[in-house]
Amino acid sequence: MSGFESLISALIPGLSGLSDVGSALVAFFDTITNGRMWRSLGWLLLGVVMMAAGLMLWLKTEVL
């Protein structure tokens, strides 16, 4: 725990859970800004779009 967090915890004991909230926010921010995750999600989305396009072309009936 940093010096500031220990000082706040000593002054206001009811706010000791702020470090848990802070660490959760840091973990969330690290996950959201992870480029590898977004790249993987992009590949998955591309696969779903290509499968849907293939199914649409396969099930398409001849108009002419």
PDBQT receptor file of N, H, CA, C and O in Angstrom, charges set to zero:
ATOM      1  N   MET A   1       0.855  -1.166   0.000  1.00  0.00    +0.000 N 
ATOM      2  CA  MET A   1       0.000   0.000   0.000  1.00  0.00    +0.000 C 
ATOM      3  C   MET A   1       0.903   1.231   0.000  1.00  0.00    +0.000 C 
ATOM      4  O   MET A   1       1.920   1.259   0.693  1.00  0.00    +0.000 OA
ATOM      5  N   SER A   2       0.531   2.245  -0.776  1.00  0.00    +0.000 N 
ATOM      6  H   SER A   2      -0.296   2.223  -1.339  1.00  0.00    +0.000 HD
ATOM      7  CA  SER A   2       1.347   3.448  -0.839  1.00  0.00    +0.000 C 
ATOM      8  C   SER A   2       1.149   4.282   0.418  1.00  0.00    +0.000 C 
ATOM      9  O   SER A   2       0.249   4.016   1.214  1.00  0.00    +0.000 OA
ATOM     10  N   GLY A   3       1.982   5.276   0.590  1.00  0.00    +0.000 N 
ATOM     11  H   GLY A   3       2.713   5.492  -0.056  1.00  0.00    +0.000 HD
ATOM     12  CA  GLY A   3       1.897   6.130   1.768  1.00  0.00    +0.000 C 
ATOM     13  C   GLY A   3       0.590   6.893   1.834  1.00  0.00    +0.000 C 
ATOM     14  O   GLY A   3       0.021   7.072   2.911  1.00  0.00    +0.000 OA
ATOM     15  N   PHE A   4       0.117   7.339   0.691  1.00  0.00    +0.000 N 
ATOM     16  H   PHE A   4       0.579   7.193  -0.183  1.00  0.00    +0.000 HD
ATOM     17  CA  PHE A   4      -1.141   8.079   0.650  1.00  0.00    +0.000 C 
ATOM     18  C   PHE A   4      -2.314   7.190   1.042  1.00  0.00    +0.000 C 
ATOM     19  O   PHE A   4      -3.189   7.608   1.800  1.00  0.00    +0.000 OA
ATOM     20  N   GLU A   5      -2.331   5.952   0.520  1.00  0.00    +0.000 N 
ATOM     21  H   GLU A   5      -1.620   5.612  -0.096  1.00  0.00    +0.000 HD
ATOM     22  CA  GLU A   5      -3.419   5.041   0.856  1.00  0.00    +0.000 C 
ATOM     23  C   GLU A   5      -3.420   4.692   2.330  1.00  0.00    +0.000 C 
ATOM     24  O   GLU A   5      -4.482   4.603   2.945  1.00  0.00    +0.000 OA
ATOM     25  N   SER A   6      -2.237   4.491   2.910  1.00  0.00    +0.000 N 
ATOM     26  H   SER A   6      -1.374   4.563   2.411  1.00  0.00    +0.000 HD
ATOM     27  CA  SER A   6      -2.184   4.172   4.336  1.00  0.00    +0.000 C 
ATOM     28  C   SER A   6      -2.603   5.373   5.169  1.00  0.00    +0.000 C 
ATOM     29  O   SER A   6      -3.228   5.199   6.215  1.00  0.00    +0.000 OA
ATOM     30  N   LEU A   7      -2.278   6.586   4.737  1.00  0.00    +0.000 N 
ATOM     31  H   LEU A   7      -1.770   6.727   3.887  1.00  0.00    +0.000 HD
ATOM     32  CA  LEU A   7      -2.696   7.785   5.457  1.00  0.00    +0.000 C 
ATOM     33  C   LEU A   7      -4.209   7.936   5.403  1.00  0.00    +0.000 C 
ATOM     34  O   LEU A   7      -4.834   8.227   6.423  1.00  0.00    +0.000 OA
ATOM     35  N   ILE A   8      -4.803   7.746   4.244  1.00  0.00    +0.000 N 
ATOM     36  H   ILE A   8      -4.296   7.510   3.416  1.00  0.00    +0.000 HD
ATOM     37  CA  ILE A   8      -6.262   7.841   4.111  1.00  0.00    +0.000 C 
ATOM     38  C   ILE A   8      -6.941   6.758   4.941  1.00  0.00    +0.000 C 
ATOM     39  O   ILE A   8      -7.946   7.021   5.602  1.00  0.00    +0.000 OA
ATOM     40  N   SER A   9      -6.396   5.540   4.909  1.00  0.00    +0.000 N 
ATOM     41  H   SER A   9      -5.580   5.327   4.371  1.00  0.00    +0.000 HD
ATOM     42  CA  SER A   9      -6.987   4.449   5.680  1.00  0.00    +0.000 C 
ATOM     43  C   SER A   9      -6.910   4.726   7.169  1.00  0.00    +0.000 C 
ATOM     44  O   SER A   9      -7.818   4.354   7.911  1.00  0.00    +0.000 OA
ATOM     45  N   ALA A  10      -5.838   5.376   7.622  1.00  0.00    +0.000 N 
ATOM     46  H   ALA A  10      -5.100   5.678   7.019  1.00  0.00    +0.000 HD
ATOM     47  CA  ALA A  10      -5.697   5.693   9.043  1.00  0.00    +0.000 C 
ATOM     48  C   ALA A  10      -6.653   6.812   9.440  1.00  0.00    +0.000 C 
ATOM     49  O   ALA A  10      -7.214   6.793  10.536  1.00  0.00    +0.000 OA
ATOM     50  N   LEU A  11      -6.840   7.790   8.549  1.00  0.00    +0.000 N 
ATOM     51  H   LEU A  11      -6.385   7.806   7.659  1.00  0.00    +0.000 HD
ATOM     52  CA  LEU A  11      -7.713   8.909   8.875  1.00  0.00    +0.000 C 
ATOM     53  C   LEU A  11      -9.191   8.537   8.788  1.00  0.00    +0.000 C 
ATOM     54  O   LEU A  11      -9.984   8.916   9.650  1.00  0.00    +0.000 OA
ATOM     55  N   ILE A  12      -9.554   7.802   7.754  1.00  0.00    +0.000 N 
ATOM     56  H   ILE A  12      -8.910   7.495   7.053  1.00  0.00    +0.000 HD
ATOM     57  CA  ILE A  12     -10.947   7.425   7.538  1.00  0.00    +0.000 C 
ATOM     58  C   ILE A  12     -10.993   5.905   7.368  1.00  0.00    +0.000 C 
ATOM     59  O   ILE A  12     -10.813   5.408   6.257  1.00  0.00    +0.000 OA
ATOM     60  N   PRO A  13     -11.232   5.156   8.454  1.00  0.00    +0.000 N 
ATOM     61  CA  PRO A  13     -11.165   3.699   8.358  1.00  0.00    +0.000 C 
ATOM     62  C   PRO A  13     -12.237   3.098   7.447  1.00  0.00    +0.000 C 
ATOM     63  O   PRO A  13     -12.034   2.004   6.920  1.00  0.00    +0.000 OA
ATOM     64  N   GLY A  14     -13.349   3.762   7.250  1.00  0.00    +0.000 N 
ATOM     65  H   GLY A  14     -13.513   4.651   7.678  1.00  0.00    +0.000 HD
ATOM     66  CA  GLY A  14     -14.409   3.224   6.414  1.00  0.00    +0.000 C 
ATOM     67  C   GLY A  14     -14.063   3.227   4.939  1.00  0.00    +0.000 C 
ATOM     68  O   GLY A  14     -14.750   2.580   4.149  1.00  0.00    +0.000 OA
ATOM     69  N   LEU A  15     -13.020   3.935   4.547  1.00  0.00    +0.000 N 
ATOM     70  H   LEU A  15     -12.462   4.461   5.189  1.00  0.00    +0.000 HD
ATOM     71  CA  LEU A  15     -12.646   4.027   3.132  1.00  0.00    +0.000 C 
ATOM     72  C   LEU A  15     -11.482   3.114   2.778  1.00  0.00    +0.000 C 
ATOM     73  O   LEU A  15     -10.791   3.350   1.787  1.00  0.00    +0.000 OA
ATOM     74  N   SER A  16     -11.259   2.085   3.566  1.00  0.00    +0.000 N 
ATOM     75  H   SER A  16     -11.820   1.893   4.371  1.00  0.00    +0.000 HD
ATOM     76  CA  SER A  16     -10.131   1.197   3.286  1.00  0.00    +0.000 C 
ATOM     77  C   SER A  16     -10.350   0.368   2.028  1.00  0.00    +0.000 C 
ATOM     78  O   SER A  16      -9.389  -0.180   1.487  1.00  0.00    +0.000 OA
ATOM     79  N   GLY A  17     -11.575   0.259   1.549  1.00  0.00    +0.000 N 
ATOM     80  H   GLY A  17     -12.356   0.703   1.988  1.00  0.00    +0.000 HD
ATOM     81  CA  GLY A  17     -11.854  -0.500   0.338  1.00  0.00    +0.000 C 
ATOM     82  C   GLY A  17     -11.509   0.245  -0.937  1.00  0.00    +0.000 C 
ATOM     83  O   GLY A  17     -11.652  -0.303  -2.030  1.00  0.00    +0.000 OA
ATOM     84  N   LEU A  18     -11.056   1.492  -0.817  1.00  0.00    +0.000 N 
ATOM     85  H   LEU A  18     -10.940   1.937   0.070  1.00  0.00    +0.000 HD
ATOM     86  CA  LEU A  18     -10.710   2.261  -2.013  1.00  0.00    +0.000 C 
ATOM     87  C   LEU A  18      -9.558   1.639  -2.782  1.00  0.00    +0.000 C 
ATOM     88  O   LEU A  18      -9.509   1.746  -4.007  1.00  0.00    +0.000 OA
ATOM     89  N   SER A  19      -8.634   0.994  -2.093  1.00  0.00    +0.000 N 
ATOM     90  H   SER A  19      -8.674   0.907  -1.098  1.00  0.00    +0.000 HD
ATOM     91  CA  SER A  19      -7.524   0.365  -2.806  1.00  0.00    +0.000 C 
ATOM     92  C   SER A  19      -8.022  -0.806  -3.648  1.00  0.00    +0.000 C 
ATOM     93  O   SER A  19      -7.485  -1.068  -4.724  1.00  0.00    +0.000 OA
ATOM     94  N   ASP A  20      -9.053  -1.516  -3.162  1.00  0.00    +0.000 N 
ATOM     95  H   ASP A  20      -9.489  -1.304  -2.288  1.00  0.00    +0.000 HD
ATOM     96  CA  ASP A  20      -9.623  -2.610  -3.957  1.00  0.00    +0.000 C 
ATOM     97  C   ASP A  20     -10.303  -2.068  -5.211  1.00  0.00    +0.000 C 
ATOM     98  O   ASP A  20     -10.169  -2.635  -6.295  1.00  0.00    +0.000 OA
ATOM     99  N   VAL A  21     -11.030  -0.969  -5.053  1.00  0.00    +0.000 N 
ATOM    100  H   VAL A  21     -11.139  -0.508  -4.173  1.00  0.00    +0.000 HD
ATOM    101  CA  VAL A  21     -11.688  -0.350  -6.201  1.00  0.00    +0.000 C 
ATOM    102  C   VAL A  21     -10.640   0.172  -7.181  1.00  0.00    +0.000 C 
ATOM    103  O   VAL A  21     -10.782   0.020  -8.394  1.00  0.00    +0.000 OA
ATOM    104  N   GLY A  22      -9.603   0.780  -6.652  1.00  0.00    +0.000 N 
ATOM    105  H   GLY A  22      -9.487   0.903  -5.667  1.00  0.00    +0.000 HD
ATOM    106  CA  GLY A  22      -8.538   1.298  -7.513  1.00  0.00    +0.000 C 
ATOM    107  C   GLY A  22      -7.839   0.192  -8.283  1.00  0.00    +0.000 C 
ATOM    108  O   GLY A  22      -7.560   0.349  -9.471  1.00  0.00    +0.000 OA
ATOM    109  N   SER A  23      -7.549  -0.927  -7.621  1.00  0.00    +0.000 N 
ATOM    110  H   SER A  23      -7.776  -1.053  -6.656  1.00  0.00    +0.000 HD
ATOM    111  CA  SER A  23      -6.887  -2.025  -8.319  1.00  0.00    +0.000 C 
ATOM    112  C   SER A  23      -7.803  -2.656  -9.360  1.00  0.00    +0.000 C 
ATOM    113  O   SER A  23      -7.333  -3.116 -10.400  1.00  0.00    +0.000 OA
ATOM    114  N   ALA A  24      -9.108  -2.682  -9.089  1.00  0.00    +0.000 N 
ATOM    115  H   ALA A  24      -9.490  -2.308  -8.244  1.00  0.00    +0.000 HD
ATOM    116  CA  ALA A  24     -10.056  -3.200 -10.077  1.00  0.00    +0.000 C 
ATOM    117  C   ALA A  24     -10.111  -2.280 -11.293  1.00  0.00    +0.000 C 
ATOM    118  O   ALA A  24     -10.177  -2.757 -12.427  1.00  0.00    +0.000 OA
ATOM    119  N   LEU A  25     -10.085  -0.971 -11.070  1.00  0.00    +0.000 N 
ATOM    120  H   LEU A  25     -10.032  -0.584 -10.149  1.00  0.00    +0.000 HD
ATOM    121  CA  LEU A  25     -10.098  -0.024 -12.188  1.00  0.00    +0.000 C 
ATOM    122  C   LEU A  25      -8.820  -0.120 -13.012  1.00  0.00    +0.000 C 
ATOM    123  O   LEU A  25      -8.859  -0.013 -14.238  1.00  0.00    +0.000 OA
ATOM    124  N   VAL A  26      -7.694  -0.319 -12.347  1.00  0.00    +0.000 N 
ATOM    125  H   VAL A  26      -7.662  -0.406 -11.351  1.00  0.00    +0.000 HD
ATOM    126  CA  VAL A  26      -6.423  -0.475 -13.065  1.00  0.00    +0.000 C 
ATOM    127  C   VAL A  26      -6.456  -1.743 -13.913  1.00  0.00    +0.000 C 
ATOM    128  O   VAL A  26      -6.018  -1.728 -15.064  1.00  0.00    +0.000 OA
ATOM    129  N   ALA A  27      -6.972  -2.842 -13.355  1.00  0.00    +0.000 N 
ATOM    130  H   ALA A  27      -7.328  -2.854 -12.421  1.00  0.00    +0.000 HD
ATOM    131  CA  ALA A  27      -7.060  -4.092 -14.110  1.00  0.00    +0.000 C 
ATOM    132  C   ALA A  27      -7.997  -3.927 -15.305  1.00  0.00    +0.000 C 
ATOM    133  O   ALA A  27      -7.705  -4.420 -16.395  1.00  0.00    +0.000 OA
ATOM    134  N   PHE A  28      -9.116  -3.239 -15.107  1.00  0.00    +0.000 N 
ATOM    135  H   PHE A  28      -9.353  -2.839 -14.222  1.00  0.00    +0.000 HD
ATOM    136  CA  PHE A  28     -10.063  -2.995 -16.204  1.00  0.00    +0.000 C 
ATOM    137  C   PHE A  28      -9.403  -2.164 -17.300  1.00  0.00    +0.000 C 
ATOM    138  O   PHE A  28      -9.546  -2.476 -18.482  1.00  0.00    +0.000 OA
ATOM    139  N   PHE A  29      -8.686  -1.114 -16.925  1.00  0.00    +0.000 N 
ATOM    140  H   PHE A  29      -8.570  -0.860 -15.965  1.00  0.00    +0.000 HD
ATOM    141  CA  PHE A  29      -8.017  -0.260 -17.901  1.00  0.00    +0.000 C 
ATOM    142  C   PHE A  29      -6.947  -1.036 -18.664  1.00  0.00    +0.000 C 
ATOM    143  O   PHE A  29      -6.796  -0.865 -19.874  1.00  0.00    +0.000 OA
ATOM    144  N   ASP A  30      -6.195  -1.898 -17.947  1.00  0.00    +0.000 N 
ATOM    145  H   ASP A  30      -6.318  -2.036 -16.965  1.00  0.00    +0.000 HD
ATOM    146  CA  ASP A  30      -5.170  -2.710 -18.616  1.00  0.00    +0.000 C 
ATOM    147  C   ASP A  30      -5.795  -3.662 -19.627  1.00  0.00    +0.000 C 
ATOM    148  O   ASP A  30      -5.226  -3.904 -20.692  1.00  0.00    +0.000 OA
ATOM    149  N   THR A  31      -6.961  -4.201 -19.295  1.00  0.00    +0.000 N 
ATOM    150  H   THR A  31      -7.423  -4.005 -18.430  1.00  0.00    +0.000 HD
ATOM    151  CA  THR A  31      -7.635  -5.122 -20.204  1.00  0.00    +0.000 C 
ATOM    152  C   THR A  31      -8.172  -4.392 -21.429  1.00  0.00    +0.000 C 
ATOM    153  O   THR A  31      -8.032  -4.875 -22.553  1.00  0.00    +0.000 OA
ATOM    154  N   ILE A  32      -8.782  -3.236 -21.216  1.00  0.00    +0.000 N 
ATOM    155  H   ILE A  32      -8.896  -2.844 -20.304  1.00  0.00    +0.000 HD
ATOM    156  CA  ILE A  32      -9.371  -2.481 -22.324  1.00  0.00    +0.000 C 
ATOM    157  C   ILE A  32      -8.295  -1.984 -23.294  1.00  0.00    +0.000 C 
ATOM    158  O   ILE A  32      -8.538  -1.916 -24.499  1.00  0.00    +0.000 OA
ATOM    159  N   THR A  33      -7.137  -1.645 -22.793  1.00  0.00    +0.000 N 
ATOM    160  H   THR A  33      -6.940  -1.700 -21.815  1.00  0.00    +0.000 HD
ATOM    161  CA  THR A  33      -6.090  -1.102 -23.656  1.00  0.00    +0.000 C 
ATOM    162  C   THR A  33      -5.149  -2.181 -24.178  1.00  0.00    +0.000 C 
ATOM    163  O   THR A  33      -4.101  -1.857 -24.736  1.00  0.00    +0.000 OA
ATOM    164  N   ASN A  34      -5.496  -3.448 -24.012  1.00  0.00    +0.000 N 
ATOM    165  H   ASN A  34      -6.348  -3.710 -23.559  1.00  0.00    +0.000 HD
ATOM    166  CA  ASN A  34      -4.658  -4.543 -24.483  1.00  0.00    +0.000 C 
ATOM    167  C   ASN A  34      -4.889  -4.747 -25.977  1.00  0.00    +0.000 C 
ATOM    168  O   ASN A  34      -5.969  -5.173 -26.388  1.00  0.00    +0.000 OA
ATOM    169  N   GLY A  35      -3.888  -4.446 -26.781  1.00  0.00    +0.000 N 
ATOM    170  H   GLY A  35      -3.012  -4.100 -26.448  1.00  0.00    +0.000 HD
ATOM    171  CA  GLY A  35      -4.018  -4.556 -28.230  1.00  0.00    +0.000 C 
ATOM    172  C   GLY A  35      -4.170  -5.979 -28.716  1.00  0.00    +0.000 C 
ATOM    173  O   GLY A  35      -4.859  -6.220 -29.707  1.00  0.00    +0.000 OA
ATOM    174  N   ARG A  36      -3.537  -6.936 -28.035  1.00  0.00    +0.000 N 
ATOM    175  H   ARG A  36      -2.977  -6.740 -27.230  1.00  0.00    +0.000 HD
ATOM    176  CA  ARG A  36      -3.642  -8.335 -28.451  1.00  0.00    +0.000 C 
ATOM    177  C   ARG A  36      -5.078  -8.832 -28.335  1.00  0.00    +0.000 C 
ATOM    178  O   ARG A  36      -5.535  -9.608 -29.174  1.00  0.00    +0.000 OA
ATOM    179  N   MET A  37      -5.797  -8.386 -27.292  1.00  0.00    +0.000 N 
ATOM    180  H   MET A  37      -5.426  -7.756 -26.610  1.00  0.00    +0.000 HD
ATOM    181  CA  MET A  37      -7.187  -8.795 -27.124  1.00  0.00    +0.000 C 
ATOM    182  C   MET A  37      -8.029  -8.266 -28.278  1.00  0.00    +0.000 C 
ATOM    183  O   MET A  37      -8.833  -9.007 -28.843  1.00  0.00    +0.000 OA
ATOM    184  N   TRP A  38      -7.855  -6.999 -28.635  1.00  0.00    +0.000 N 
ATOM    185  H   TRP A  38      -7.202  -6.398 -28.176  1.00  0.00    +0.000 HD
ATOM    186  CA  TRP A  38      -8.643  -6.406 -29.713  1.00  0.00    +0.000 C 
ATOM    187  C   TRP A  38      -8.317  -7.058 -31.047  1.00  0.00    +0.000 C 
ATOM    188  O   TRP A  38      -9.207  -7.236 -31.879  1.00  0.00    +0.000 OA
ATOM    189  N   ARG A  39      -7.051  -7.417 -31.266  1.00  0.00    +0.000 N 
ATOM    190  H   ARG A  39      -6.328  -7.272 -30.590  1.00  0.00    +0.000 HD
ATOM    191  CA  ARG A  39      -6.675  -8.099 -32.502  1.00  0.00    +0.000 C 
ATOM    192  C   ARG A  39      -7.360  -9.461 -32.575  1.00  0.00    +0.000 C 
ATOM    193  O   ARG A  39      -7.861  -9.845 -33.632  1.00  0.00    +0.000 OA
ATOM    194  N   SER A  40      -7.386 -10.184 -31.476  1.00  0.00    +0.000 N 
ATOM    195  H   SER A  40      -6.979  -9.873 -30.618  1.00  0.00    +0.000 HD
ATOM    196  CA  SER A  40      -8.051 -11.493 -31.455  1.00  0.00    +0.000 C 
ATOM    197  C   SER A  40      -9.551 -11.349 -31.696  1.00  0.00    +0.000 C 
ATOM    198  O   SER A  40     -10.141 -12.129 -32.444  1.00  0.00    +0.000 OA
ATOM    199  N   LEU A  41     -10.162 -10.360 -31.069  1.00  0.00    +0.000 N 
ATOM    200  H   LEU A  41      -9.682  -9.726 -30.462  1.00  0.00    +0.000 HD
ATOM    201  CA  LEU A  41     -11.589 -10.138 -31.287  1.00  0.00    +0.000 C 
ATOM    202  C   LEU A  41     -11.876  -9.744 -32.730  1.00  0.00    +0.000 C 
ATOM    203  O   LEU A  41     -12.912 -10.111 -33.283  1.00  0.00    +0.000 OA
ATOM    204  N   GLY A  42     -10.960  -9.001 -33.335  1.00  0.00    +0.000 N 
ATOM    205  H   GLY A  42     -10.119  -8.703 -32.885  1.00  0.00    +0.000 HD
ATOM    206  CA  GLY A  42     -11.117  -8.633 -34.743  1.00  0.00    +0.000 C 
ATOM    207  C   GLY A  42     -11.073  -9.848 -35.646  1.00  0.00    +0.000 C 
ATOM    208  O   GLY A  42     -11.878  -9.954 -36.571  1.00  0.00    +0.000 OA
ATOM    209  N   TRP A  43     -10.151 -10.771 -35.401  1.00  0.00    +0.000 N 
ATOM    210  H   TRP A  43      -9.497 -10.685 -34.650  1.00  0.00    +0.000 HD
ATOM    211  CA  TRP A  43     -10.084 -11.988 -36.197  1.00  0.00    +0.000 C 
ATOM    212  C   TRP A  43     -11.340 -12.829 -36.020  1.00  0.00    +0.000 C 
ATOM    213  O   TRP A  43     -11.855 -13.388 -36.989  1.00  0.00    +0.000 OA
ATOM    214  N   LEU A  44     -11.840 -12.924 -34.778  1.00  0.00    +0.000 N 
ATOM    215  H   LEU A  44     -11.422 -12.470 -33.991  1.00  0.00    +0.000 HD
ATOM    216  CA  LEU A  44     -13.071 -13.675 -34.543  1.00  0.00    +0.000 C 
ATOM    217  C   LEU A  44     -14.255 -13.044 -35.276  1.00  0.00    +0.000 C 
ATOM    218  O   LEU A  44     -15.068 -13.744 -35.881  1.00  0.00    +0.000 OA
ATOM    219  N   LEU A  45     -14.342 -11.720 -35.216  1.00  0.00    +0.000 N 
ATOM    220  H   LEU A  45     -13.682 -11.151 -34.725  1.00  0.00    +0.000 HD
ATOM    221  CA  LEU A  45     -15.422 -11.022 -35.905  1.00  0.00    +0.000 C 
ATOM    222  C   LEU A  45     -15.322 -11.212 -37.417  1.00  0.00    +0.000 C 
ATOM    223  O   LEU A  45     -16.334 -11.414 -38.088  1.00  0.00    +0.000 OA
ATOM    224  N   LEU A  46     -14.119 -11.149 -37.947  1.00  0.00    +0.000 N 
ATOM    225  H   LEU A  46     -13.296 -10.985 -37.403  1.00  0.00    +0.000 HD
ATOM    226  CA  LEU A  46     -13.924 -11.383 -39.380  1.00  0.00    +0.000 C 
ATOM    227  C   LEU A  46     -14.370 -12.785 -39.763  1.00  0.00    +0.000 C 
ATOM    228  O   LEU A  46     -14.995 -12.969 -40.807  1.00  0.00    +0.000 OA
ATOM    229  N   GLY A  47     -14.060 -13.776 -38.937  1.00  0.00    +0.000 N 
ATOM    230  H   GLY A  47     -13.552 -13.627 -38.088  1.00  0.00    +0.000 HD
ATOM    231  CA  GLY A  47     -14.491 -15.143 -39.210  1.00  0.00    +0.000 C 
ATOM    232  C   GLY A  47     -15.999 -15.280 -39.220  1.00  0.00    +0.000 C 
ATOM    233  O   GLY A  47     -16.560 -15.961 -40.079  1.00  0.00    +0.000 OA
ATOM    234  N   VAL A  48     -16.662 -14.634 -38.266  1.00  0.00    +0.000 N 
ATOM    235  H   VAL A  48     -16.206 -14.081 -37.568  1.00  0.00    +0.000 HD
ATOM    236  CA  VAL A  48     -18.128 -14.696 -38.209  1.00  0.00    +0.000 C 
ATOM    237  C   VAL A  48     -18.738 -14.021 -39.428  1.00  0.00    +0.000 C 
ATOM    238  O   VAL A  48     -19.693 -14.538 -40.008  1.00  0.00    +0.000 OA
ATOM    239  N   VAL A  49     -18.201 -12.880 -39.821  1.00  0.00    +0.000 N 
ATOM    240  H   VAL A  49     -17.425 -12.460 -39.350  1.00  0.00    +0.000 HD
ATOM    241  CA  VAL A  49     -18.723 -12.165 -40.991  1.00  0.00    +0.000 C 
ATOM    242  C   VAL A  49     -18.517 -12.991 -42.265  1.00  0.00    +0.000 C 
ATOM    243  O   VAL A  49     -19.403 -13.047 -43.117  1.00  0.00    +0.000 OA
ATOM    244  N   MET A  50     -17.362 -13.625 -42.394  1.00  0.00    +0.000 N 
ATOM    245  H   MET A  50     -16.642 -13.579 -41.702  1.00  0.00    +0.000 HD
ATOM    246  CA  MET A  50     -17.109 -14.426 -43.592  1.00  0.00    +0.000 C 
ATOM    247  C   MET A  50     -17.997 -15.670 -43.626  1.00  0.00    +0.000 C 
ATOM    248  O   MET A  50     -18.457 -16.068 -44.696  1.00  0.00    +0.000 OA
ATOM    249  N   MET A  51     -18.244 -16.286 -42.467  1.00  0.00    +0.000 N 
ATOM    250  H   MET A  51     -17.871 -15.962 -41.598  1.00  0.00    +0.000 HD
ATOM    251  CA  MET A  51     -19.152 -17.435 -42.437  1.00  0.00    +0.000 C 
ATOM    252  C   MET A  51     -20.569 -17.013 -42.807  1.00  0.00    +0.000 C 
ATOM    253  O   MET A  51     -21.251 -17.717 -43.551  1.00  0.00    +0.000 OA
ATOM    254  N   ALA A  52     -21.014 -15.869 -42.293  1.00  0.00    +0.000 N 
ATOM    255  H   ALA A  52     -20.459 -15.297 -41.689  1.00  0.00    +0.000 HD
ATOM    256  CA  ALA A  52     -22.354 -15.380 -42.625  1.00  0.00    +0.000 C 
ATOM    257  C   ALA A  52     -22.453 -15.058 -44.109  1.00  0.00    +0.000 C 
ATOM    258  O   ALA A  52     -23.465 -15.365 -44.739  1.00  0.00    +0.000 OA
ATOM    259  N   ALA A  53     -21.420 -14.447 -44.678  1.00  0.00    +0.000 N 
ATOM    260  H   ALA A  53     -20.598 -14.198 -44.166  1.00  0.00    +0.000 HD
ATOM    261  CA  ALA A  53     -21.436 -14.133 -46.117  1.00  0.00    +0.000 C 
ATOM    262  C   ALA A  53     -21.449 -15.416 -46.937  1.00  0.00    +0.000 C 
ATOM    263  O   ALA A  53     -22.152 -15.498 -47.944  1.00  0.00    +0.000 OA
ATOM    264  N   GLY A  54     -20.684 -16.415 -46.520  1.00  0.00    +0.000 N 
ATOM    265  H   GLY A  54     -20.113 -16.348 -45.702  1.00  0.00    +0.000 HD
ATOM    266  CA  GLY A  54     -20.674 -17.683 -47.237  1.00  0.00    +0.000 C 
ATOM    267  C   GLY A  54     -22.018 -18.382 -47.184  1.00  0.00    +0.000 C 
ATOM    268  O   GLY A  54     -22.466 -18.946 -48.182  1.00  0.00    +0.000 OA
ATOM    269  N   LEU A  55     -22.661 -18.350 -46.036  1.00  0.00    +0.000 N 
ATOM    270  H   LEU A  55     -22.296 -17.892 -45.225  1.00  0.00    +0.000 HD
ATOM    271  CA  LEU A  55     -23.992 -18.956 -45.920  1.00  0.00    +0.000 C 
ATOM    272  C   LEU A  55     -25.014 -18.216 -46.770  1.00  0.00    +0.000 C 
ATOM    273  O   LEU A  55     -25.877 -18.831 -47.396  1.00  0.00    +0.000 OA
ATOM    274  N   MET A  56     -24.911 -16.895 -46.787  1.00  0.00    +0.000 N 
ATOM    275  H   MET A  56     -24.210 -16.396 -46.278  1.00  0.00    +0.000 HD
ATOM    276  CA  MET A  56     -25.847 -16.118 -47.610  1.00  0.00    +0.000 C 
ATOM    277  C   MET A  56     -25.648 -16.432 -49.090  1.00  0.00    +0.000 C 
ATOM    278  O   MET A  56     -26.627 -16.548 -49.828  1.00  0.00    +0.000 OA
ATOM    279  N   LEU A  57     -24.404 -16.572 -49.536  1.00  0.00    +0.000 N 
ATOM    280  H   LEU A  57     -23.609 -16.477 -48.937  1.00  0.00    +0.000 HD
ATOM    281  CA  LEU A  57     -24.150 -16.908 -50.935  1.00  0.00    +0.000 C 
ATOM    282  C   LEU A  57     -24.586 -18.331 -51.254  1.00  0.00    +0.000 C 
ATOM    283  O   LEU A  57     -25.080 -18.601 -52.348  1.00  0.00    +0.000 OA
ATOM    284  N   TRP A  58     -24.406 -19.237 -50.305  1.00  0.00    +0.000 N 
ATOM    285  H   TRP A  58     -24.005 -19.018 -49.416  1.00  0.00    +0.000 HD
ATOM    286  CA  TRP A  58     -24.758 -20.643 -50.530  1.00  0.00    +0.000 C 
ATOM    287  C   TRP A  58     -26.275 -20.825 -50.608  1.00  0.00    +0.000 C 
ATOM    288  O   TRP A  58     -26.774 -21.613 -51.412  1.00  0.00    +0.000 OA
ATOM    289  N   LEU A  59     -26.997 -20.093 -49.769  1.00  0.00    +0.000 N 
ATOM    290  H   LEU A  59     -26.592 -19.453 -49.116  1.00  0.00    +0.000 HD
ATOM    291  CA  LEU A  59     -28.447 -20.247 -49.722  1.00  0.00    +0.000 C 
ATOM    292  C   LEU A  59     -29.190 -19.329 -50.686  1.00  0.00    +0.000 C 
ATOM    293  O   LEU A  59     -30.418 -19.366 -50.761  1.00  0.00    +0.000 OA
ATOM    294  N   LYS A  60     -28.456 -18.516 -51.414  1.00  0.00    +0.000 N 
ATOM    295  H   LYS A  60     -27.458 -18.486 -51.353  1.00  0.00    +0.000 HD
ATOM    296  CA  LYS A  60     -29.063 -17.558 -52.337  1.00  0.00    +0.000 C 
ATOM    297  C   LYS A  60     -29.699 -18.301 -53.510  1.00  0.00    +0.000 C 
ATOM    298  O   LYS A  60     -29.087 -19.206 -54.077  1.00  0.00    +0.000 OA
ATOM    299  N   THR A  61     -30.914 -17.924 -53.872  1.00  0.00    +0.000 N 
ATOM    300  H   THR A  61     -31.411 -17.189 -53.411  1.00  0.00    +0.000 HD
ATOM    301  CA  THR A  61     -31.584 -18.525 -55.019  1.00  0.00    +0.000 C 
ATOM    302  C   THR A  61     -31.349 -17.662 -56.256  1.00  0.00    +0.000 C 
ATOM    303  O   THR A  61     -31.130 -16.455 -56.153  1.00  0.00    +0.000 OA
ATOM    304  N   GLU A  62     -31.395 -18.284 -57.396  1.00  0.00    +0.000 N 
ATOM    305  H   GLU A  62     -31.572 -19.265 -57.479  1.00  0.00    +0.000 HD
ATOM    306  CA  GLU A  62     -31.198 -17.574 -58.648  1.00  0.00    +0.000 C 
ATOM    307  C   GLU A  62     -32.435 -16.721 -58.940  1.00  0.00    +0.000 C 
ATOM    308  O   GLU A  62     -33.562 -17.215 -58.925  1.00  0.00    +0.000 OA
ATOM    309  N   VAL A  63     -32.203 -15.433 -59.206  1.00  0.00    +0.000 N 
ATOM    310  H   VAL A  63     -31.287 -15.032 -59.219  1.00  0.00    +0.000 HD
ATOM    311  CA  VAL A  63     -33.298 -14.523 -59.525  1.00  0.00    +0.000 C 
ATOM    312  C   VAL A  63     -33.616 -14.606 -61.002  1.00  0.00    +0.000 C 
ATOM    313  O   VAL A  63     -34.787 -14.554 -61.381  1.00  0.00    +0.000 OA
ATOM    314  N   LEU A  64     -32.605 -14.733 -61.848  1.00  0.00    +0.000 N 
ATOM    315  H   LEU A  64     -31.654 -14.775 -61.541  1.00  0.00    +0.000 HD
ATOM    316  CA  LEU A  64     -32.827 -14.747 -63.295  1.00  0.00    +0.000 C 
ATOM    317  C   LEU A  64     -33.094 -16.126 -63.809  1.00  0.00    +0.000 C 
ATOM    318  O   LEU A  64     -33.301 -16.308 -65.009  1.00  0.00    +0.000 OA
TER     319      LEU A  64
